[in-house]
Amino acid sequence: MLVRAIDQEVLDLLLEMGRSSFPDEYIVMLGMEKGVINVTYPIPGTTVSQDSANIFMDMIPLGMQIAGTAHSHPNGCLSPSDADLATFSQSGQCHIIVGAPFDENSWRCYGRDGKVKTLEVIS
């Protein structure tokens, strides 16, 4: 199923996670139902620092409807790095980057190919 939207509460949570983890990055998996991103999944073994966040794909439980990933860039840059692009290609359709100042305009979604993807925000 194609991901078409993100729930406003999940987007708010992703932005709050960016504020809370600052100055470190964070990374989580995103789950969906009926084409809407509606849940975040922290994955065991994830490592974070001020410069990176790494998730171990082999730790993702089988059977989850993974929409993609979300992670933060504390420096505010919303463009994916080469490491981000490598992660994007491993799982899911949508990969969200949130950045400082972590407000409603401080996020962007990308497809597996690293191209900007539009998501509707729904309540």
C-alpha positions, 0 to 999 in steps of 0.5 A, a space after each residue: 500500500 502506498 503511503 499518502 499521509 502522516 497523522 498530525 500527532 505522529 508528526 508532532 511527536 517526531 518534532 518533539 523527539 528532535 527537540 528532546 534528543 538535541 543535540 543528538 540525533 535520533 532515528 525510529 521506524 515508522 508504521 502505517 495503516 491504510 496508507 497513513 503513517 500512524 505510529 513510531 517504532 524505536 528499535 533495540 540496538 539503535 545508536 545515536 550521537 551528535 553526528 549520526 543515528 544508526 538503526 540495525 535493520 535486522 532488529 526490526 520484528 517480522 510482520 510489521 507494516 513499515 512505512 519507512 524511517 524518521 530521524 533528526 538533523 540537529 543542525 537544521 539541514 533537511 537534506 539527506 546525507 549519503 548515509 541517509 540515502 543508504 538507509 532509505 534504500 533498505 526499508 520503506 517508502 517514506 523517510 522523514 528528516 526533522 531539523 532544528 528549530 523543530 517546528 511545523 516547517 522543520 521537516 521533509 519527507 523523501 522516497 527510497 530514491 532520495 527524492 522529495 515526497 509530499 505527504 498530506 498531514 491529517 488530524 
